[in-house]
Amino acid sequence: MHESFDEISLLGLEDFDFLASNQSAQNNLQYSETELQRLHLRDIAPELDAQRMTRLLAQLHPDKHATVAIETVLLRKDGCLYPGNIRFLLCRHEEKPAVLMICKDQSALQASAAALGLIEARFRAIVSNTPGLVYQFRLMPDSTIAFPYLSDACHALLGISPEHLHADPGQFMALILPDDRASYLASMQASADGSRSWNWDGRLWIEEWKDIKWINLRAMPRVRPDGSIQWEGIMTNITQSKLEQTEIKRSRAQLAELSAHIERVKEEERTRIAREIHDDLGGNLTAIKMALALLKRRLPDDPGLTDKADYVDSLVDRTIESIHRISVDLRPSVLDFGIVAAIEWQAIEFEKQLGIPCHVFSSDNDIDLPPEQSSALFRIFQESLNNISKHAHASTVEVRLIRNQRGIRMEISDNGKGIAVRDRQKPASFGIRGMIERAKALGGSLSVSNLSTGGSKVAIRIPLPVSQERSTKDITQAKKKPAHE
């Protein structure tokens, strides 16, 4: 009795006075044993008067060791109440009938139940306001599956009630479109093997609405004692965002096509204007210069007229030079000799104008490209040199042009001050943005980065034309063949 953690007391059968109490009863009720022996049960259990106790004891049989259990409240010495679970048992004390009272303090249990109820209420509030299906998914060791918990949003998202999905978990797999099932299973297995988050986007066929719905599934796994793996997570409807992404991709593709078309038209127009300027204006100015030379020879010996003729002659020469410069800016005729020759020529012109050495290294003496690719690559190179001349403060520039099986790669490096991230992201930074758009229009990519040794590097990758790609592969394979073949 005294070793028990429960509160145990012996009560007299007539007045229900305390005959004896263990230490647990004394501590919880805050009375000494002597003090308790001056009390009756009604003093610490106000709800248990003599009539109720008589009715309770009537249910007991002295020979069968039967017990009666009740829930009531008990009063401590300091006046506070606490809930208790009491069991009564008939027994003997010093050969007299007595009642054994065993009490368990329910305060901690009730506090835990209240706290659990509060947690459950909060959980229900969170789940009811969560824009998606909160769920538990379990994978058994024998590969069977179950959904231990499904929130009320199950039907709104999947078109299936939680009860039906509980009863037949395989219905969820049946909802996934056949093309997406492999990725669903692979992502689940990867999450289980690596004990990492399960994140999957896929399409479901919702039979009730005859519609395809995109969902995002996010859950964290944990291994249960029985070896099964259970995920707790949320499924959300991402159909609208997927449709918007598709529309954005389509719009970007259309914009890229339009940009490529505009660039192509611009290059064609530049070529046409350059040709007309060169052929028409250049031819006319050449004829004017020839006629002027004839007139100069027939002019009378008049210094004033001779000076005027010389001035007009020099003016014609300057105009011819301007026409040549404008024609070259519109479309350098050197592009007709190939992209390698055009880049080497532009590097020489850059070095002449700015005094900055520009070295060109090419894997091939000539790289045959369609006119639009050649022009776009050349314009990117021109813009890169323009940026270097304005901002880099470089003393040397290095250009590498490499052709391999994957395509063409051009790198323009300088030893200047580099380029800050904020400068690349400026709203008015149309130079770099234009280069990126030109590269994308060719199906390639462009990146700008700083070098560890100082300066910056512009790297452009564009795919080879199909015919060039095949010929490059043929050459590579031929090199790998044994000599006897």
C-alpha positions as CSV (number, residue, x, y, z in Angstrom):
1,M,0.0,0.0,0.0
2,H,2.7,2.5,1.0
3,E,4.9,1.7,-2.1
4,S,2.1,2.4,-4.6
5,F,2.1,5.7,-6.6
6,D,-1.7,5.6,-6.5
7,E,-3.5,7.3,-3.6
8,I,-4.7,4.4,-1.3
9,S,-6.8,4.9,1.8
10,L,-8.8,2.7,4.2
11,L,-12.3,4.0,5.1
12,G,-14.5,2.9,8.0
13,L,-17.6,1.2,6.6
14,E,-20.1,3.2,8.8
15,D,-18.9,6.8,8.7
16,F,-16.4,6.6,5.9
17,D,-13.8,8.1,8.1
18,F,-10.1,7.6,7.2
19,L,-8.5,4.7,9.0
20,A,-5.2,4.8,7.2
21,S,-3.6,6.4,4.0
22,N,-0.4,5.9,2.1
23,Q,2.2,8.5,1.4
24,S,0.8,9.3,-2.1
25,A,-2.6,10.2,-0.7
26,Q,-1.1,12.3,2.0
27,N,1.1,14.2,-0.5
28,N,-1.6,14.9,-3.0
29,L,-4.3,15.8,-0.5
30,Q,-1.8,17.9,1.5
31,Y,-2.8,16.3,4.8
32,S,-0.7,14.3,7.2
33,E,-2.0,10.8,8.2
34,T,-3.0,12.1,11.6
35,E,-5.0,15.0,10.0
36,L,-6.6,12.6,7.6
37,Q,-7.8,10.3,10.4
38,R,-9.8,13.2,11.8
39,L,-11.6,13.6,8.4
40,H,-14.4,11.8,6.6
41,L,-14.7,11.0,2.9
42,R,-17.2,13.9,2.3
43,D,-14.5,16.3,3.6
44,I,-12.3,15.6,0.6
45,A,-15.0,14.4,-1.9
46,P,-17.9,16.8,-1.6
47,E,-19.9,14.9,-4.3
48,L,-19.8,11.6,-2.3
49,D,-22.3,11.9,0.6
50,A,-23.3,9.0,2.8
51,Q,-26.4,8.1,0.7
52,R,-24.4,7.9,-2.6
53,M,-21.6,5.9,-0.9
54,T,-24.3,3.5,0.5
55,R,-25.7,3.0,-3.0
56,L,-22.2,2.4,-4.4
57,L,-21.2,-0.1,-1.8
58,A,-24.5,-2.0,-2.3
59,Q,-23.1,-3.0,-5.7
60,L,-20.1,-4.7,-4.0
61,H,-20.1,-8.3,-2.7
62,P,-17.7,-9.0,0.1
63,D,-16.8,-12.5,-1.2
64,K,-16.2,-11.7,-4.9
65,H,-13.7,-8.9,-4.5
66,A,-15.8,-6.8,-6.9
67,T,-14.9,-3.1,-7.4
68,V,-16.9,0.0,-8.2
69,A,-15.2,2.8,-10.2
70,I,-16.4,6.4,-10.4
71,E,-15.1,9.8,-11.7
72,T,-15.4,12.7,-9.2
73,V,-13.4,15.7,-7.9
74,L,-11.3,15.8,-4.8
75,L,-10.6,18.8,-2.5
76,R,-7.1,19.5,-1.3
77,K,-6.2,21.1,2.0
78,D,-5.4,24.4,0.2
79,G,-9.0,24.5,-1.3
80,C,-8.2,23.5,-4.9
81,L,-10.0,20.7,-6.7
82,Y,-8.6,18.0,-8.9
83,P,-10.3,15.3,-11.0
84,G,-9.9,11.7,-9.8
85,N,-10.7,8.2,-10.8
86,I,-11.7,6.2,-7.7
87,R,-12.2,2.5,-7.2
88,F,-13.9,1.1,-4.1
89,L,-13.3,-2.5,-2.8
90,L,-14.7,-4.2,0.4
91,C,-12.0,-5.5,2.7
92,R,-11.2,-6.0,6.3
93,H,-9.2,-3.8,8.7
94,E,-8.3,-5.3,12.1
95,E,-10.9,-7.9,11.5
96,K,-13.6,-5.2,10.9
97,P,-15.3,-4.5,7.5
98,A,-13.7,-1.6,5.8
99,V,-13.6,0.1,2.3
100,L,-10.3,0.2,0.3
101,M,-10.3,3.4,-1.8
102,I,-7.8,3.6,-4.7
103,C,-7.6,7.0,-6.4
104,K,-5.8,8.1,-9.6
105,D,-5.2,11.8,-10.1
106,Q,-6.6,12.6,-13.6
107,S,-5.2,16.2,-13.7
108,A,-2.4,15.4,-16.1
109,L,-4.6,13.2,-18.2
110,Q,-7.2,15.8,-18.6
111,A,-4.6,18.5,-19.3
112,S,-3.1,16.3,-22.0
113,A,-6.6,15.6,-23.5
114,A,-7.3,19.4,-23.5
115,A,-4.0,20.1,-25.1
116,L,-4.6,17.4,-27.7
117,G,-8.0,18.8,-28.4
118,L,-6.5,22.2,-28.9
119,I,-3.9,20.8,-31.3
120,E,-6.6,18.9,-33.2
121,A,-8.7,22.0,-33.5
122,R,-5.8,24.0,-34.8
123,F,-4.9,21.2,-37.3
124,R,-8.5,21.1,-38.5
125,A,-8.5,24.9,-38.9
126,I,-5.2,24.8,-40.9
127,V,-6.3,21.9,-43.1
128,S,-9.7,23.5,-43.8
129,N,-8.0,26.7,-44.9
130,T,-5.2,25.0,-46.9
131,P,-5.7,25.4,-50.7
132,G,-5.2,21.7,-51.4
133,L,-5.5,18.2,-50.3
134,V,-3.7,17.3,-47.0
135,Y,-3.0,13.6,-47.0
136,Q,-0.9,10.7,-45.6
137,F,0.3,8.1,-48.1
138,R,1.8,4.8,-46.9
139,L,3.9,2.3,-48.9
140,M,3.9,-1.2,-47.3
141,P,6.9,-3.6,-47.4
142,D,4.8,-5.8,-49.8
143,S,4.3,-2.8,-52.1
144,T,0.7,-2.3,-51.3
145,I,-0.4,1.3,-50.6
146,A,-2.8,3.1,-48.3
147,F,-4.1,6.6,-47.6
148,P,-4.4,6.7,-43.7
149,Y,-5.6,10.3,-43.8
150,L,-7.3,12.4,-46.4
151,S,-8.7,15.9,-45.8
152,D,-12.1,17.0,-46.9
153,A,-10.6,18.6,-50.0
154,C,-10.1,15.2,-51.6
155,H,-13.3,15.3,-53.6
156,A,-12.8,18.9,-54.8
157,L,-9.3,18.0,-56.1
158,L,-9.6,14.4,-57.3
159,G,-13.3,13.9,-57.8
160,I,-13.3,11.0,-55.4
161,S,-14.6,11.1,-51.8
162,P,-12.1,10.3,-49.0
163,E,-14.1,7.2,-48.1
164,H,-13.8,5.7,-51.6
165,L,-10.1,6.4,-51.8
166,H,-9.5,4.9,-48.3
167,A,-11.4,1.8,-49.5
168,D,-9.5,1.5,-52.8
169,P,-6.2,3.4,-52.8
170,G,-5.3,2.1,-56.3
171,Q,-7.8,4.6,-57.7
172,F,-5.3,7.4,-57.4
173,M,-2.8,5.6,-59.7
174,A,-5.7,5.1,-62.2
175,L,-6.2,8.9,-62.3
176,I,-2.7,9.6,-63.4
177,L,-2.3,9.8,-67.2
178,P,-0.3,6.9,-68.6
179,D,2.4,9.2,-69.9
180,D,3.0,10.5,-66.4
181,R,2.9,7.3,-64.3
182,A,6.5,6.4,-64.8
183,S,7.7,9.8,-63.5
184,Y,5.3,9.5,-60.6
185,L,6.7,6.1,-59.6
186,A,10.3,7.1,-60.2
187,S,10.0,10.2,-58.0
188,M,8.3,8.2,-55.2
189,Q,11.1,5.6,-55.3
190,A,13.8,8.3,-55.3
191,S,12.1,9.9,-52.2
192,A,11.9,6.6,-50.4
193,D,15.5,5.5,-51.2
194,G,17.0,8.9,-50.3
195,S,14.6,9.8,-47.5
196,R,14.2,13.2,-49.1
197,S,11.2,15.3,-50.1
198,W,8.9,14.0,-52.7
199,N,8.1,16.7,-55.3
200,W,6.1,15.7,-58.4
201,D,4.1,17.5,-61.0
202,G,1.7,15.5,-63.1
203,R,-1.6,15.2,-64.9
204,L,-4.8,13.5,-63.7
205,W,-7.9,12.6,-65.6
206,I,-10.8,13.6,-63.5
207,E,-13.7,11.3,-64.7
208,E,-16.4,13.3,-62.8
209,W,-15.6,16.5,-64.7
210,K,-14.2,14.9,-67.9
211,D,-11.2,17.1,-67.6
212,I,-7.4,16.9,-67.2
213,K,-6.0,18.5,-64.1
214,W,-2.4,19.3,-63.2
215,I,-1.4,18.7,-59.6
216,N,1.7,19.3,-57.6
217,L,2.5,16.7,-54.9
218,R,4.9,17.6,-52.0
219,A,5.5,15.3,-49.1
220,M,8.2,14.2,-46.6
221,P,8.8,10.5,-45.9
222,R,9.4,8.7,-42.6
223,V,10.1,5.0,-41.9
224,R,7.6,3.4,-39.6
225,P,8.5,0.6,-37.1
226,D,6.8,-2.0,-39.3
227,G,9.1,-1.1,-42.2
228,S,6.5,0.8,-44.2
229,I,7.2,4.3,-45.5
230,Q,4.7,7.0,-44.8
231,W,4.6,10.4,-46.5
232,E,2.7,13.4,-45.1
233,G,2.1,16.2,-47.5
234,I,-0.2,18.2,-49.7
235,M,-1.5,18.0,-53.2
236,T,-2.4,21.3,-54.9
237,N,-4.1,22.1,-58.2
238,I,-1.6,23.9,-60.5
239,T,-3.6,23.6,-63.7
240,Q,-3.9,27.4,-64.0
241,S,-0.2,28.0,-63.5
242,K,0.7,25.3,-65.9
243,L,-1.6,26.8,-68.5
244,E,0.0,30.2,-67.9
245,Q,3.5,28.7,-68.2
246,T,2.5,27.0,-71.5
247,E,1.1,30.3,-72.8
248,I,4.3,32.2,-71.7
249,K,6.4,29.6,-73.5
250,R,4.3,29.9,-76.6
251,S,4.4,33.7,-76.4
252,R,8.2,33.6,-75.9
253,A,8.6,31.2,-78.9
254,Q,6.5,33.5,-81.0
255,L,8.5,36.5,-79.8
256,A,11.7,34.7,-80.6
257,E,10.5,33.8,-84.1
258,L,9.4,37.4,-84.6
259,S,12.7,38.7,-83.3
260,A,14.6,36.3,-85.6
261,H,12.4,37.4,-88.5
262,I,13.0,41.1,-87.8
263,E,16.8,40.5,-87.6
264,R,16.7,38.6,-90.9
265,V,14.7,41.3,-92.6
266,K,17.0,44.0,-91.2
267,E,20.1,42.1,-92.5
268,E,18.4,41.7,-95.9
269,E,17.5,45.4,-95.9
270,R,21.0,46.4,-94.9
271,T,22.5,44.2,-97.6
272,R,20.1,45.7,-100.2
273,I,20.9,49.3,-99.0
274,A,24.6,48.7,-98.9
275,R,24.5,47.2,-102.4
276,E,22.5,50.1,-103.8
277,I,24.8,52.7,-102.1
278,H,27.9,50.9,-103.4
279,D,26.6,50.3,-106.9
280,D,24.5,53.4,-107.6
281,L,26.0,56.2,-105.5
282,G,29.5,54.7,-105.7
283,G,29.2,54.4,-109.5
284,N,27.8,57.9,-109.9
285,L,30.6,59.4,-107.7
286,T,33.2,57.5,-109.7
287,A,31.7,58.9,-112.9
288,I,31.7,62.4,-111.4
289,K,35.3,62.1,-110.4
290,M,36.2,61.0,-114.0
291,A,34.2,63.9,-115.5
292,L,35.8,66.3,-113.0
293,A,39.3,65.2,-114.0
294,L,38.4,65.8,-117.7
295,L,37.1,69.3,-116.8
296,K,40.2,70.1,-114.8
297,R,42.4,69.4,-117.8
298,R,40.3,71.8,-120.0
299,L,40.0,74.6,-117.5
300,P,41.7,77.9,-118.5
301,D,44.8,78.8,-116.5
302,D,42.9,80.4,-113.6
303,P,44.1,79.7,-110.0
304,G,40.7,80.3,-108.6
305,L,39.0,77.8,-110.8
306,T,41.8,75.2,-110.2
307,D,41.3,75.5,-106.4
308,K,37.6,75.1,-106.8
309,A,38.1,72.0,-108.9
310,D,40.6,70.5,-106.5
311,Y,38.2,71.2,-103.6
312,V,35.3,69.4,-105.5
313,D,37.7,66.5,-106.3
314,S,38.7,66.1,-102.7
315,L,35.0,66.3,-101.7
316,V,34.2,63.5,-104.1
317,D,37.0,61.4,-102.6
318,R,35.7,62.0,-99.0
319,T,32.2,61.1,-100.1
320,I,33.4,57.9,-101.7
321,E,35.2,57.0,-98.5
322,S,32.0,57.8,-96.5
323,I,30.0,55.6,-98.9
324,H,32.5,52.8,-98.4
325,R,32.4,53.2,-94.6
326,I,28.6,53.2,-94.5
327,S,28.3,50.2,-96.8
328,V,30.8,48.3,-94.6
329,D,28.8,49.2,-91.5
330,L,25.5,48.1,-93.1
331,R,27.0,44.8,-94.2
332,P,30.7,44.1,-94.5
333,S,31.5,42.6,-97.9
334,V,34.1,40.5,-96.1
335,L,31.2,38.3,-94.8
336,D,31.1,36.9,-98.4
337,F,34.5,35.3,-97.6
338,G,33.2,33.5,-94.5
339,I,32.7,34.1,-90.8
340,V,36.4,33.4,-89.9
341,A,37.6,36.0,-92.4
342,A,35.0,38.5,-91.3
343,I,35.9,38.2,-87.6
344,E,39.7,38.5,-88.4
345,W,39.0,41.6,-90.4
346,Q,36.9,43.2,-87.7
347,A,39.6,42.3,-85.1
348,I,42.2,44.2,-87.3
349,E,39.8,47.2,-87.6
350,F,39.3,47.2,-83.9
351,E,43.0,47.2,-83.2
352,K,43.6,50.0,-85.8
353,Q,40.9,52.3,-84.3
354,L,41.6,51.8,-80.6
355,G,45.1,50.5,-80.5
356,I,44.0,47.5,-78.4
357,P,45.6,44.2,-79.6
358,C,42.9,41.7,-80.6
359,H,44.1,38.2,-81.3
360,V,41.9,35.6,-83.1
361,F,42.3,31.9,-82.8
362,S,40.1,29.6,-85.0
363,S,39.9,25.8,-85.1
364,D,39.2,26.0,-88.9
365,N,40.4,28.2,-91.6
366,D,36.8,28.5,-92.9
367,I,33.4,27.6,-91.3
368,D,30.6,27.5,-93.8
369,L,27.5,29.0,-92.2
370,P,24.1,30.1,-93.7
371,P,24.0,33.9,-94.2
372,E,21.7,34.6,-91.3
373,Q,23.9,32.6,-88.8
374,S,27.0,34.3,-90.2
375,S,25.5,37.8,-89.9
376,A,24.1,37.2,-86.4
377,L,27.4,35.8,-85.1
378,F,29.3,38.7,-86.6
379,R,26.9,41.3,-85.1
380,I,27.4,39.7,-81.7
381,F,31.1,39.9,-82.1
382,Q,30.8,43.6,-83.1
383,E,28.6,44.4,-80.1
384,S,31.1,42.6,-77.8
385,L,34.0,44.7,-79.1
386,N,31.8,47.8,-78.8
387,N,31.2,47.0,-75.1
388,I,34.9,46.4,-74.5
389,S,35.8,49.7,-76.1
390,K,33.3,51.6,-74.0
391,H,33.4,50.0,-70.6
392,A,36.2,47.4,-70.1
393,H,39.4,49.6,-70.0
394,A,41.2,46.5,-71.4
395,S,44.6,46.4,-72.9
396,T,44.2,43.2,-74.9
397,V,41.4,41.1,-76.3
398,E,41.4,37.4,-77.3
399,V,38.9,35.7,-79.5
400,R,38.5,31.9,-79.9
401,L,36.3,30.4,-82.6
402,I,35.8,26.6,-82.3
403,R,33.8,24.2,-84.3
404,N,33.0,20.7,-82.9
405,Q,30.3,18.1,-83.2
406,R,27.9,20.0,-80.9
407,G,28.1,23.3,-82.8
408,I,30.2,26.5,-82.9
409,R,31.5,28.2,-79.8
410,M,32.9,31.7,-79.8
411,E,34.6,33.3,-76.8
412,I,35.6,36.9,-76.5
413,S,37.8,37.6,-73.5
414,D,39.4,40.8,-72.3
415,N,41.7,41.7,-69.4
416,G,39.7,44.7,-68.3
417,K,37.8,45.5,-65.1
418,G,35.0,42.9,-65.7
419,I,31.3,43.5,-65.5
420,A,29.2,43.7,-62.4
421,V,26.0,41.8,-62.0
422,R,24.0,45.0,-61.5
423,D,25.3,46.3,-64.8
424,R,24.1,43.2,-66.6
425,Q,20.6,43.6,-65.1
426,K,20.2,47.3,-65.9
427,P,16.8,47.9,-67.7
428,A,18.6,49.9,-70.4
429,S,21.3,47.3,-71.0
430,F,20.1,46.6,-74.5
431,G,23.6,45.6,-75.8
432,I,23.9,42.4,-73.9
433,R,20.2,41.7,-74.1
434,G,20.3,42.1,-77.9
435,M,23.3,39.7,-78.1
436,I,21.3,37.1,-76.0
437,E,18.3,37.5,-78.2
438,R,20.4,37.0,-81.4
439,A,21.9,33.8,-79.9
440,K,18.5,32.5,-78.9
441,A,17.1,33.2,-82.4
442,L,19.8,30.9,-83.7
443,G,18.8,28.2,-81.2
444,G,21.9,28.8,-79.2
445,S,22.9,30.6,-75.9
446,L,25.1,33.4,-74.7
447,S,26.6,34.0,-71.3
448,V,28.6,36.8,-69.8
449,S,31.0,36.1,-66.9
450,N,34.0,37.5,-65.1
451,L,37.3,35.8,-65.3
452,S,39.2,34.9,-62.1
453,T,42.3,36.6,-63.5
454,G,40.4,39.8,-64.2
455,G,38.3,40.9,-67.1
456,S,35.2,39.4,-68.6
457,K,34.3,36.7,-71.1
458,V,31.4,36.5,-73.5
459,A,30.7,32.9,-74.6
460,I,28.3,32.1,-77.5
461,R,27.2,28.6,-78.5
462,I,25.1,28.0,-81.6
463,P,24.2,24.7,-83.2
464,L,25.6,23.7,-86.6
465,P,23.4,23.5,-89.6
466,V,22.3,19.9,-90.2
467,S,24.6,19.4,-93.2
468,Q,27.6,20.8,-91.3
469,E,26.7,18.6,-88.3
470,R,26.7,15.5,-90.4
471,S,29.9,16.4,-92.2
472,T,31.6,17.1,-88.9
473,K,30.5,13.7,-87.5
474,D,31.7,11.9,-90.7
475,I,35.1,13.5,-90.4
476,T,35.4,12.6,-86.7
477,Q,34.3,9.0,-87.4
478,A,36.8,8.7,-90.3
479,K,39.6,9.8,-88.0
480,K,38.7,7.0,-85.5
481,K,38.7,4.2,-88.2
482,P,41.7,1.9,-88.4
483,A,44.2,2.7,-91.1
484,H,43.5,-0.6,-93.1
485,E,39.9,0.5,-93.6
